[in-house]
Amino acid sequence: MSYRGRPSKGCQMCRSRKVKCDEAKPTCGRCMKANRECQYRDDSELYFRNQTSLAAQRAEDSWRKRSAKSPNNRKSDEPSEPDPDPVSLPEIQYPTPDEGIKPDLHQLAYNRFLFDFVLPNDSVNRDGPNNGFLTFLPSLYEQSSPGSCLYAAMFAVSFANFDGRFKSPEARLLSSEYCGRALKSIQLAIQDQSQAKSDKTLLAVYLLGIYENLTATTYNGSWIAHKKGSTALIRLRDPQQYNTSVGAQLFDLVYVQMLLGCLSANEEPPASLEAWADLIHSNALSSPIPGIRLTKVVYETAVIWAQWRKFKSMQAGSSNENNVEVQLLAEKARTLDARYQAWEDALPDSWKFQSFANTPNVHASFDPKWVRLLLEHPGAPPIIHIYGSLKTALAWNFYRISRLFLNRVILDLNDTITSPPSDHSMAASIESMDYINAEYQIAQLAEDVCASILCHFTVQIPSRSESNSADDICGMRGYVLLWPLSILNNAIRAGIVKGIDGVSRRDWIKGVLLYMHNDLGIAKARAAIQASYEPSSVFSPLPSP
């Protein structure tokens, strides 16, 4: 699949022998003379190759411009910072124009996926988070055979990403084909005890979760199925498999994915995995400070959220709203919210952010593209945040949206509980304070999520020379916003976010999601917009009996 200009219309045999074909049909002259079967490619394949060559050329032109500004081209007297990550990413190299050979679509798609989703660990502050994401993927991929599930999953997600970014019909077909191969290979792998427990199989299932988000036209889709599949696999694995760096990082990825899925689907997460997380305790989102693991607090939030939604659906219309179970759940929620606040209060300085008013003076510091999209819109947040790294901003929004779920439970509980007459005044006072505090927390959390969006697209990534460019940003910047923006959009629609113009803010969020769909190729971003208008959104009221 190398691109050498317009694809030949000659028959299969002449093309394989690299000789000129007279293109006579149904049989060319050479095949007729040699008494061989003569086969031609159909017109649709030629069309797809033409369209993909244009996309590939656009991609290569973009990367060539970037390579002229890469750190490898710095002057010899400029200092270079060492990369502490032991996993070296393969460098994208292209032949010179004189050679006349361009990389094939497989290489282009693979390299583009590395650029978009594999972020090396370039942390410079020991107290800050590990900025790496999927740093181990190239190494595991290179150890995989073409028939393996990881190889197929790698190209399924690579072609899906390439199609999303460059609108390549051939990449779209190949993406679907490799996804089918990956699913079949995974089914075979999980039947073998050794393969089912391997890092490569677990990573393949995780990559198919990314594939779903890049290609899905519906919000729920099969992402939940991939989440459940990867969760089942990590429960099969032996504890010693998480003693390695790759094993621990894989556990973290799947564990966080599981928590997000459980909150979104009103499901209670399995207790066994939380016990394992206590032992592994390696996630950058988990332990910026001693003694408080954020994922543990989020896990308990998912449990409370699922229990409350289940109880509410069972008790809809019942007059027995003062039972002990509800009272205990309310006390758990209040205690858990205090632990969220303790996590935030104890963060080191390296995790904190700066706040600025969204004013024209601040606009001058950013690319006009971001100003139009994120700062000048009528629904833009009045405050913007600046974080030290992309991973720090990601961790803050993981905290905010999870705490928003918890405070929604507190609001509902206060609407449900009726205080006993003997202690009416004191209980009513406590409930009133809980309700007011929950409303305030939800409004503040929502504003802070919106204030963080600009920084997700502009914060410096030290190892990427183009990290501040608005022309061709890595897809990971937008991908990590899919969950927080989708949940926040639903919360505003449900009317639980007070003190803002919900119509204009949702329109602003819609603009960001459309950008993620149109420019970054994340199909589920558009699906999230459509889902926010459906009655079954995650924050919608429970149905009456």
Phi, psi and omega in degrees: 000041176275153186256110182237050183089206182293134181295145181292145176262008180291170181286169184299315184295315180295322179292321180292328179272355178058046175238160183288135180251138179280356175060023176289142181234142014275349182229128180284168184298318182294316180293323179295320181293323182270001181056046179248157176291135183249122182233139178244153171287149179281165185296328183294323179295319178296322179297314181298321180294321178297314180296319182290325179297325176294316177297318180296321180294320177298318179296316183293319178301318179297316183290326178296321177297319180293322184296333178292339181252008187289161179300335180292343182259013180289158177294152186296336182273358179275132180291147177241140181267132178290148177267116183288348182287123182290344180270116180268133180276140179296132182281137178285118180234137180239146174296158178289157181303332182295332181286335175069018181238128178254158178295150179284176187295326177300314182292318180298315182293318180297312180297323180293322179295321176299318180296319186281325192234347180256107183251121180290159178280102180247029179297135178247348180252121184299329181277349182274174182286158171287118186278354184291148175218122181057033181298335183274352186299312181302322181294314180293323179297317182295339178270000185263144177276157181301339180267003185278161179291327179292318179301313181294318180294323180299316182280335173299312182284328178294314179292324177298317179294318181295318178296318180298323182278324189237007175053060183257112179300320181293320178297324180296316179295317180295324179299313179296320180296314182290330176297317177299318178297318182297317180297317179295319181293323179293320178300321177289320183296320184286350174278347178255124187301319181292313181293324181298331181267358188284154175300322185293320179293317179297319179294323179299317179294320179297319179296326178292336172294319175295317178305315180300316181291331179281338188240344190291138176261355174238153189289315181281300174056213181260009179300319179298323179296318177295323177298314180294323179297314180292325177296318178297322181292320181289339176282341177280336190286158178275146182305325182293343178292342180265007176279346177272158180298316181294317180299318180293318180294321178297318178301315181300315181300312182291323182294314178295318177302319179297317180297316178299316181295320180294319177297317182290329185258007180059038182250144178276125182289153181292136183293330183298324182289328178294324176295321177293321180298325176300324182282319184284306170046054184240355188288137177298332177282347190270319194224059172289341180225148181293142170089343180231114179256117185300318182297332176292318178294320179293321177303313181293329175295318179298323178295311180298316180300314181294319180296319181292315180297321179293314180297317182297319180292328180283329186259007181304125179087355181279147179272350182273078186257004183251020186289165186296327183299317180293319179298317179294321180296321178296320180293320177298317182296317179297316180297319181292323178296325177294327177289323173302313181296324178295322177299313181295316184294331185267003181298140175291164183302328183295342180263353185275166185233164176256147180243138179225147176289140179283087183236162178304328178298321178288327182303327184296343182276353187236158178301139180307331179298316180287327179297314181293317186283319193245340188246325185268349181297143179304333180264008182295148180292148180286344181236145174236148181251149173238123181249163181283338182200164178295318181296325178295315178297321178299315182296319179299318181286331172299317177295314186294312183291323178295319179290331176297318176304314182298317181290335172295320176298318181298319176300312182296320181296321179292331175286337186267318188287133172250122186291145177298143182301324184293338182231034190299313187294314181292313181298317180297323179295316179297315181295322179296318178294320178300316183295314180297318180294320180296318177299317180296315182299315181299316180297318182290318178298318180297315179297321181292324175299313179297322180294338183274346190298315182302318183293328177303324183271346188236347184298144184294135169248102192307324183279356182246111183294335184264014193297340179260003181282139177269356186280321186210074184275158180288143186297335182300330180301319179272328184302319182288352178268351185300312182291307182299320180290323180295313180294318181296320178300318179293323180295318179295318179298323180287352176082018181265356177259110184264159173083009177229162173279098186299325182293309182290326180291321176294326177294323177295314178298320178301320179297321179292317179295322177295322176299317179298325178286309188285318186263328183257354174074027180262097187298325184292344177297318176291322178297327179294324177297313181296320182293332183291348177259002180270149182292347183264018180298158192299332181257012180289152178299149178290146183292148176284153181291000000 
